[in-house]
Amino acid sequence: MGALLGYVMDTVIAAVMDMSEIDTQTKTAVLRAFNKVIWIQNDLFARNYIAEKESMGDADNGERGVEEGGCPFKGLMVNGNQGVGRL
């Protein structure tokens, strides 16, 4: 979702900056206002996504025995040795 918001923001910035009919002060005001909208939208997405994942994670932890936190590569075997060595 962040990539989509970034793409939309980039497209709007390019469109506004290419407009020769409006002055620099108006361009700045438009871009600042749109940036605030994108920040709010991103925050709402993050809040809803995180809240949804946490509630789903609580139900899964008891059933599947999933550990919270820690290194995702814990116990990884590389070349027969436990842990990650030099590359």
N, CA, C and O of each residue as an XYZ file, in Angstrom:
348
protein
N       0.824     -1.184      0.000
C       0.000      0.000      0.000
C       0.871      1.251      0.000
O       0.524      2.266     -0.604
N       2.005      1.163      0.685
C       2.914      2.300      0.708
C       3.449      2.645     -0.673
O       3.648      3.815     -1.002
N       3.679      1.612     -1.475
C       4.175      1.851     -2.834
C       3.115      2.567     -3.668
O       3.441      3.445     -4.466
N       1.855      2.195     -3.486
C       0.776      2.858     -4.225
C       0.677      4.325     -3.823
O       0.547      5.200     -4.679
N       0.741      4.594     -2.521
C       0.674      5.980     -2.069
C       1.868      6.777     -2.583
O       1.725      7.946     -2.942
N       3.043      6.155     -2.619
C       4.218      6.822     -3.162
C       4.071      7.143     -4.636
O       4.465      8.217     -5.089
N       3.501      6.205     -5.383
C       3.282      6.420     -6.814
C       2.284      7.553     -7.046
O       2.497      8.412     -7.901
N       1.196      7.547     -6.280
C       0.181      8.598     -6.413
C       0.791      9.957     -6.065
O       0.561     10.946     -6.760
N       1.563      9.992     -4.994
C       2.193     11.247     -4.579
C       3.144     11.755     -5.659
O       3.149     12.948     -5.964
N       3.942     10.872     -6.237
C       4.880     11.258     -7.291
C       4.136     11.791     -8.512
O       4.558     12.778     -9.116
N       3.046     11.150     -8.872
C       2.257     11.580    -10.030
C       1.640     12.954     -9.804
O       1.657     13.805    -10.693
N       1.097     13.163     -8.610
C       0.484     14.461     -8.301
C       1.546     15.564     -8.263
O       1.316     16.663     -8.767
N       2.691     15.277     -7.674
C       3.767     16.278     -7.635
C       4.178     16.670     -9.050
O       4.324     17.855     -9.350
N       4.362     15.687     -9.913
C       4.742     15.986    -11.302
C       3.676     16.814    -12.005
O       3.998     17.755    -12.730
N       2.415     16.471    -11.795
C       1.324     17.196    -12.455
C       1.240     18.639    -11.962
O       1.075     19.563    -12.758
N       1.353     18.826    -10.663
C       1.257     20.181    -10.107
C       2.456     21.026    -10.525
O       2.296     22.193    -10.882
N       3.634     20.457    -10.484
C       4.823     21.226    -10.832
C       4.875     21.591    -12.317
O       5.496     22.590    -12.681
N       4.236     20.801    -13.173
C       4.216     21.096    -14.606
C       3.182     22.150    -14.988
O       3.184     22.633    -16.120
N       2.299     22.511    -14.059
C       1.264     23.511    -14.365
C       1.893     24.900    -14.405
O       2.459     25.368    -13.417
N       1.787     25.548    -15.557
C       2.372     26.889    -15.686
C       1.353     27.976    -15.349
O       1.709     29.148    -15.222
N       0.089     27.587    -15.205
C      -0.967     28.577    -14.956
C      -0.982     29.084    -13.519
O      -1.538     30.151    -13.258
N      -0.392     28.356    -12.587
C      -0.438     28.769    -11.184
C       0.955     29.166    -10.698
O       1.972     28.696    -11.208
N       0.967     30.042     -9.701
C       2.247     30.531     -9.188
C       2.868     29.545     -8.197
O       2.233     28.574     -7.786
N       4.109     29.812     -7.826
C       4.867     28.915     -6.951
C       4.230     28.794     -5.570
O       4.228     27.715     -4.978
N       3.695     29.890     -5.061
C       3.074     29.865     -3.740
C       1.854     28.938     -3.731
O       1.655     28.192     -2.772
N       1.055     28.976     -4.762
C      -0.115     28.101     -4.853
C       0.303     26.650     -5.022
O      -0.296     25.754     -4.427
N       1.338     26.413     -5.838
C       1.851     25.050     -5.992
C       2.303     24.482     -4.653
O       2.017     23.330     -4.326
N       3.007     25.297     -3.891
C       3.482     24.861     -2.579
C       2.319     24.541     -1.657
O       2.352     23.533     -0.950
N       1.298     25.377     -1.651
C       0.138     25.147     -0.793
C      -0.602     23.867     -1.178
O      -1.029     23.104     -0.312
N      -0.749     23.640     -2.472
C      -1.435     22.434     -2.944
C      -0.657     21.183     -2.551
O      -1.242     20.222     -2.051
N       0.643     21.186     -2.770
C       1.464     20.017     -2.451
C       1.530     19.756     -0.955
O       1.521     18.601     -0.530
N       1.597     20.805     -0.156
C       1.595     20.610      1.300
C       0.270     20.030      1.777
O       0.256     19.143      2.631
N      -0.830     20.513      1.242
C      -2.150     19.992      1.631
C      -2.300     18.539      1.206
O      -2.798     17.714      1.973
N      -1.874     18.223     -0.004
C      -1.984     16.844     -0.480
C      -1.070     15.918      0.326
O      -1.431     14.775      0.606
N       0.101     16.408      0.694
C       1.017     15.625      1.509
C       0.382     15.292      2.860
O       0.546     14.178      3.358
N      -0.331     16.232      3.450
C      -1.009     15.979      4.720
C      -2.077     14.903      4.555
O      -2.237     14.050      5.428
N      -2.798     14.936      3.456
C      -3.826     13.911      3.193
C      -3.179     12.539      3.072
O      -3.691     11.563      3.621
N      -2.071     12.455      2.367
C      -1.377     11.176      2.208
C      -0.866     10.665      3.546
O      -0.969      9.471      3.824
N      -0.314     11.546      4.384
C       0.153     11.138      5.711
C      -0.994     10.589      6.552
O      -0.843      9.565      7.218
N      -2.137     11.264      6.524
C      -3.299     10.800      7.294
C      -3.770      9.455      6.759
O      -4.066      8.549      7.538
N      -3.842      9.315      5.449
C      -4.287      8.063      4.854
C      -3.340      6.924      5.209
O      -3.787      5.826      5.541
N      -2.055      7.172      5.143
C      -1.066      6.162      5.481
C      -1.186      5.758      6.952
O      -1.068      4.580      7.290
N      -1.419      6.732      7.815
C      -1.588      6.443      9.234
C      -2.833      5.581      9.476
O      -2.794      4.650     10.280
N      -3.917      5.883      8.795
C      -5.137      5.082      8.946
C      -4.929      3.660      8.448
O      -5.393      2.710      9.080
N      -4.242      3.501      7.333
C      -3.932      2.159      6.839
C      -3.107      1.387      7.853
O      -3.389      0.225      8.145
N      -2.080      2.046      8.389
C      -1.194      1.384      9.349
C      -1.950      0.989     10.613
O      -1.764     -0.117     11.121
N      -2.788      1.862     11.122
C      -3.548      1.546     12.336
C      -4.467      0.355     12.123
O      -4.517     -0.554     12.952
N      -5.188      0.358     11.023
C      -6.119     -0.742     10.765
C      -5.396     -2.044     10.466
O      -5.823     -3.108     10.914
N      -4.313     -1.973      9.719
C      -3.573     -3.176      9.368
C      -2.911     -3.781     10.593
O      -2.959     -4.994     10.793
N      -2.289     -2.934     11.419
C      -1.620     -3.434     12.622
C      -2.636     -4.003     13.602
O      -2.395     -5.062     14.180
N      -3.758     -3.335     13.803
C      -4.782     -3.833     14.724
C      -5.330     -5.167     14.236
O      -5.573     -6.065     15.041
N      -5.524     -5.307     12.942
C      -6.037     -6.557     12.374
C      -5.021     -7.684     12.542
O      -5.393     -8.799     12.905
N      -3.748     -7.407     12.282
C      -2.710     -8.430     12.400
C      -2.529     -8.868     13.848
O      -2.318    -10.053     14.107
N      -2.607     -7.928     14.807
C      -2.448     -8.278     16.214
C      -3.575     -9.176     16.687
O      -3.343    -10.136     17.422
N      -4.806     -8.867     16.266
C      -5.922     -9.700     16.697
C      -5.849    -11.081     16.049
O      -6.215    -12.076     16.675
N      -5.388    -11.152     14.825
C      -5.232    -12.448     14.170
C      -4.068    -13.218     14.794
O      -4.135    -14.438     14.938
N      -3.003    -12.504     15.162
C      -1.830    -13.148     15.745
C      -2.129    -13.766     17.094
O      -1.585    -14.822     17.415
N      -2.987    -13.134     17.901
C      -3.329    -13.679     19.212
C      -4.032    -15.013     19.087
O      -3.788    -15.919     19.885
N      -4.908    -15.151     18.091
C      -5.626    -16.403     17.902
C      -4.690    -17.495     17.391
O      -4.850    -18.664     17.743
N      -3.718    -17.122     16.569
C      -2.813    -18.116     15.999
C      -1.766    -18.598     16.999
O      -1.342    -19.752     16.929
N      -1.340    -17.742     17.929
C      -0.264    -18.113     18.850
C      -0.618    -19.333     19.678
O       0.222    -20.212     19.867
N      -1.825    -19.405     20.169
C      -2.210    -20.539     20.998
C      -2.357    -21.816     20.202
O      -2.039    -22.897     20.698
N      -2.825    -21.712     19.001
C      -3.089    -22.899     18.193
C      -1.824    -23.478     17.576
O      -1.657    -24.697     17.531
N      -0.954    -22.635     17.112
C       0.203    -23.104     16.353
C       1.502    -23.032     17.137
O       2.516    -23.564     16.686
N       1.500    -22.395     18.289
C       2.723    -22.281     19.073
C       3.732    -21.331     18.458
O       4.934    -21.583     18.535
N       3.277    -20.250     17.854
C       4.157    -19.292     17.206
C       4.784    -18.401     18.260
O       4.085    -17.883     19.131
N       6.110    -18.215     18.189
C       6.806    -17.330     19.113
C       6.657    -15.901     18.634
O       6.611    -15.633     17.433
N       6.582    -14.985     19.593
C       6.537    -13.577     19.234
C       7.930    -12.982     19.315
O       8.702    -13.318     20.212
N       8.251    -12.103     18.385
C       9.516    -11.402     18.397
C      10.696    -12.307     18.086
O      10.528    -13.466     17.707
N      11.870    -11.767     18.250
C      13.074    -12.546     18.006
C      13.496    -12.536     16.555
O      12.870    -11.899     15.707
N      14.543    -13.237     16.294
C      15.120    -13.306     14.966
C      14.371    -14.330     14.117
O      14.167    -15.459     14.566
N      13.958    -13.967     12.906
C      13.253    -14.927     12.063
C      14.172    -16.041     11.548
O      13.689    -17.061     11.059
N      15.494    -15.852     11.655
C      16.442    -16.838     11.164
C      17.041    -17.671     12.294
O      18.062    -18.335     12.107
N      16.409    -17.637     13.466
C      16.895    -18.377     14.628
C      16.962    -19.863     14.295
O      15.985    -20.445     13.824
N      18.106    -20.463     14.538
C      18.269    -21.891     14.299
C      18.514    -22.247     12.847
O      18.465    -23.425     12.493
N      18.777    -21.267     11.994
C      19.014    -21.504     10.582
C      20.310    -22.286     10.397
O      21.331    -21.956     11.001
N      20.269    -23.304      9.575
C      21.451    -24.115      9.311
C      22.102    -23.646      8.009
O      21.459    -23.613      6.960
N      23.379    -23.285      8.091
C      24.131    -22.871      6.914
C      25.395    -23.719      6.855
O      26.193    -23.708      7.792
N      25.580    -24.445      5.771
C      26.740    -25.318      5.573
C      26.944    -26.289      6.734
O      28.079    -26.563      7.123
N      25.857    -26.807      7.284
C      25.933    -27.776      8.364
C      26.191    -27.177      9.727
O      26.189    -27.904     10.721
N      26.415    -25.865      9.811
C      26.653    -25.188     11.082
C      25.407    -24.405     11.473
O      24.727    -23.826     10.626
N      25.121    -24.399     12.772
C      23.980    -23.629     13.209
C      24.360    -22.162     13.241
O      25.461    -21.802     13.658
N      23.445    -21.322     12.800
C      23.689    -19.880     12.756
C      24.252    -19.505     11.402
O      24.557    -20.366     10.576
N      24.385    -18.198     11.187
C      24.852    -17.681      9.911
C      26.305    -17.290     10.060
O      26.653    -16.501     10.938
N      27.142    -17.826      9.223
C      28.578    -17.523      9.259
C      28.922    -16.411      8.310
O      28.045    -15.707      7.810
N      30.205    -16.255      8.064
C      30.649    -15.243      7.125
C      30.286    -15.644      5.711
O      30.256    -16.824      5.362
N      30.015    -14.637      4.912
C      29.705    -14.901      3.502
C      30.920    -14.758      2.663
O      30.856    -14.942      1.447
